[in-house]
Amino acid sequence: MNDSFDMIVIGAGPAGEKAAAQAAFYGKRVAVVDRAASPGGSAVQSAGVPTKTLRETALYLTGFRRRDTYGLSLQLLPSLALERLLARTAEVIATRTASVQANLDRNRVQLLRGQARLGPGPSVIVRSEDGSERDPESIIGLDRIPRSMVVVGGGPVGCEYASVFTALGVEVTLLDLADRLLPFMDTEISDVLARAFVGMGMRLALGSGVGTVARVGGQLRVTLASGERLHPEKVLFAAGRAGSTEGLGLPEAGVKTDARGRIVVDETYRTTAEGIYAAGDVIGPPALASVSMEQGRVAATHAFGIAFKQTLDPLPPYGIYSIPEAAMVGMTEQAARAAGIDCEVGRGWFEHSPRAQIAGATEGLVKLVFRRDDRRLLGVHIVGEIAGELIHQGQGAIGAGEPIDTFIDRTFNLPTFSETYKYAAYDGLQRLEGKQP
Ligand SMILES: Cc1cc2nc3c(=O)[nH]c(=O)nc-3n(C[C@H](O)[C@H](O)[C@H](O)COP(=O)(O)OP(=O)(O)OC[C@H]3O[C@@H](n4cnc5c(N)ncnc54)[C@H](O)[C@@H]3O)c2cc1C
């Protein structure tokens, strides 16, 4: 079958869905091709949505958030827990898949199923799949909750899985070559997170190196660089991801990739081939669904010269959905100092927050990084309950070029976690005046 469209998008993940909807909203005839049985991409089908659902369900089923406050610790039968986790995850995936499909339908975007590659012209050649559904993936392929697990990789995905499985009662060891968790984040946030993990019962082996992972006599054996041997029931690798660009016919179409196979684009998301744009994980870091969506939208406006949303937000926040959560926006204290900026910090601790005390969630920190001369906010770093939500206030203030005084001048609802911003700002001012150690 031959058909023609103003735009054909390969991949119905966050980048593809939003690019398609953006172009269609402006009256373009758009099709999206995906080889998967359902739209949504890895974000909906196997990565972000399932892991976040796993996290929420684990917190709920184990009463983890409040177990110290009420002296309660729920012990679920492992088989029952897995059954509930899988059922809830399947439900949320179905709901999210339906939302993506509804967005495509609302915008009259045609969804085609099949394996796509670039053809001459430019054109897109779609090879239909045989129609068979792939087996639904269970949570990282588990058929039961293991007794013990080694997680390799202390990045966002490793931290998320390691803390969620610890909350579920699994004996977890988290390994990384680096000597701290989440090396791109402020060191203080990494440290608070590491303490929280250890407090939950996780073992951290940072900077220890991973020697080898082998299966010996049917048993997994992880040997650390120090020679120490671990015998976990499962090993989870969370040490890096790569965009899937093979089989797209990129070289033939004149689309240049870098040494890691990532598609090279300019600031308008145009590739080296006329009329071909790329967005999302295939172009490399930060490889977030949040940013991929924005890239998709911006790519679509450039592709058609639409005078709307022409640039990407230069200040995206990062959220890590571990237990506890962590989030950041802007410069870390280390980056600011390395850049030669005369900066100061202000800290607000959840332990002093009435809301955190009432909720029994007193482990947390809001850290502000700001310039000493005009007190302009440069970065916000948060660890603790709802960090991923709280970060947006910092994002707004940095984006508006505000000084930390903005938090002092505002009235916050009481009790709230947000109010911690005010005390972090007061702490910063006191430091400026030399009233804090
Ligand atoms: C465990 C985990 C947790 C994460 N958590 C978060 C989070 O909390 N927040 C966040 O912002 N990001 C998160 N991410 C990252 C996020 O999932 C990705 O950045 C996002 O999915 C990238 O979107 P995309 O559209 O580029 O690609 P994808 O979501 O991977 O979608 C690509 C789609 O293209 C299709 N496709 C590929 N090649 C072809 C082809 N040749 N023909 C037809 N179809 C094709 C695939 O089937 C797929 O549906 C997480 C990732 C992981 C692994």
The ligand as an SDF file (V2000), in Angstrom:
LIG
                    3D

 53 58  0  0  0  0  0  0  0  0999 V2000
   13.5400    2.1880   34.0060 C   0  0  0  0  0  0  0  0  0  0  0  0
   13.3940    3.5290   33.3840 C   0  0  0  0  0  0  0  0  0  0  0  0
   12.7630    4.5460   34.0710 C   0  0  0  0  0  0  0  0  0  0  0  0
   12.6250    5.8150   33.4790 C   0  0  0  0  0  0  0  0  0  0  0  0
   12.0040    6.7960   34.2000 N   0  0  0  0  0  0  0  0  0  0  0  0
   11.8320    8.0210   33.6690 C   0  0  0  0  0  0  0  0  0  0  0  0
   11.1990    9.0570   34.3980 C   0  0  0  0  0  0  0  0  0  0  0  0
   10.8130    8.8750   35.5370 O   0  0  0  0  0  0  0  0  0  0  0  0
   11.0320   10.2600   33.8110 N   0  0  0  0  0  0  0  0  0  0  0  0
   11.4670   10.5080   32.5390 C   0  0  0  0  0  0  0  0  0  0  0  0
   11.2960   11.6410   32.0510 O   0  0  0  0  0  0  0  0  0  0  0  0
   12.0990    9.5450   31.8140 N   0  0  0  0  0  0  0  0  0  0  0  0
   12.2830    8.3130   32.3520 C   0  0  0  0  0  0  0  0  0  0  0  0
   12.9210    7.3360   31.6320 N   0  0  0  0  0  0  0  0  0  0  0  0
   13.3920    7.6390   30.2620 C   0  0  0  0  0  0  0  0  0  0  0  0
   12.2400    7.5510   29.2560 C   0  0  0  0  0  0  0  0  0  0  0  0
   11.5920    6.3140   29.3290 O   0  0  0  0  0  0  0  0  0  0  0  0
   12.8060    7.7600   27.8490 C   0  0  0  0  0  0  0  0  0  0  0  0
   13.6020    8.9160   27.8200 O   0  0  0  0  0  0  0  0  0  0  0  0
   11.6610    7.9290   26.8310 C   0  0  0  0  0  0  0  0  0  0  0  0
   10.8810    6.7650   26.7690 O   0  0  0  0  0  0  0  0  0  0  0  0
   12.2370    8.2540   25.4340 C   0  0  0  0  0  0  0  0  0  0  0  0
   11.1880    8.4560   24.5480 O   0  0  0  0  0  0  0  0  0  0  0  0
   11.3490    8.1760   22.9990 P   0  0  0  0  0  0  0  0  0  0  0  0
   10.0610    8.5730   22.3630 O   0  0  0  0  0  0  0  0  0  0  0  0
   12.5840    8.7960   22.5200 O   0  0  0  0  0  0  0  0  0  0  0  0
   11.6030    6.6000   22.8790 O   0  0  0  0  0  0  0  0  0  0  0  0
   10.7720    5.3420   23.3710 P   0  0  0  0  0  0  0  0  0  0  0  0
    9.8680    5.6110   24.5060 O   0  0  0  0  0  0  0  0  0  0  0  0
   11.7810    4.2690   23.5630 O   0  0  0  0  0  0  0  0  0  0  0  0
    9.8410    4.9820   22.1320 O   0  0  0  0  0  0  0  0  0  0  0  0
   10.3910    4.5830   20.9160 C   0  0  0  0  0  0  0  0  0  0  0  0
    9.3250    3.8400   20.1370 C   0  0  0  0  0  0  0  0  0  0  0  0
    9.8140    3.6430   18.8190 O   0  0  0  0  0  0  0  0  0  0  0  0
    9.4790    2.3420   18.3760 C   0  0  0  0  0  0  0  0  0  0  0  0
   10.4560    1.9910   17.3360 N   0  0  0  0  0  0  0  0  0  0  0  0
   11.8110    2.0200   17.4410 C   0  0  0  0  0  0  0  0  0  0  0  0
   12.3660    1.6860   16.2570 N   0  0  0  0  0  0  0  0  0  0  0  0
   11.3440    1.4650   15.4130 C   0  0  0  0  0  0  0  0  0  0  0  0
   11.2770    1.0790   14.0520 C   0  0  0  0  0  0  0  0  0  0  0  0
   12.3570    0.8880   13.3160 N   0  0  0  0  0  0  0  0  0  0  0  0
   10.0520    0.9370   13.4880 N   0  0  0  0  0  0  0  0  0  0  0  0
    8.9220    1.1260   14.2210 C   0  0  0  0  0  0  0  0  0  0  0  0
    8.9320    1.4860   15.5150 N   0  0  0  0  0  0  0  0  0  0  0  0
   10.1260    1.6560   16.0850 C   0  0  0  0  0  0  0  0  0  0  0  0
    9.5560    1.4810   19.6220 C   0  0  0  0  0  0  0  0  0  0  0  0
    8.7390    0.3450   19.5140 O   0  0  0  0  0  0  0  0  0  0  0  0
    9.0130    2.4720   20.6850 C   0  0  0  0  0  0  0  0  0  0  0  0
    7.6170    2.3230   20.8480 O   0  0  0  0  0  0  0  0  0  0  0  0
   13.1140    6.0560   32.1900 C   0  0  0  0  0  0  0  0  0  0  0  0
   13.7560    5.0330   31.4820 C   0  0  0  0  0  0  0  0  0  0  0  0
   13.9200    3.7930   32.0810 C   0  0  0  0  0  0  0  0  0  0  0  0
   14.6220    2.6990   31.3240 C   0  0  0  0  0  0  0  0  0  0  0  0
  1  2  1  0
  2  3  1  0
  2 52  2  0
  3  4  2  0
  4  5  1  0
  4 50  1  0
  5  6  2  0
  6  7  1  0
  6 13  1  0
  7  8  2  0
  7  9  1  0
  9 10  1  0
 10 11  2  0
 10 12  1  0
 12 13  2  0
 13 14  1  0
 14 15  1  0
 14 50  1  0
 15 16  1  0
 16 17  1  0
 16 18  1  0
 18 19  1  0
 18 20  1  0
 20 21  1  0
 20 22  1  0
 22 23  1  0
 23 24  1  0
 24 25  2  0
 24 26  1  0
 24 27  1  0
 27 28  1  0
 28 29  2  0
 28 30  1  0
 28 31  1  0
 31 32  1  0
 32 33  1  0
 33 34  1  0
 33 48  1  0
 34 35  1  0
 35 36  1  0
 35 46  1  0
 36 37  1  0
 36 45  1  0
 37 38  2  0
 38 39  1  0
 39 40  1  0
 39 45  2  0
 40 41  1  0
 40 42  2  0
 42 43  1  0
 43 44  2  0
 44 45  1  0
 46 47  1  0
 46 48  1  0
 48 49  1  0
 50 51  2  0
 51 52  1  0
 52 53  1  0
M  END
$$$$
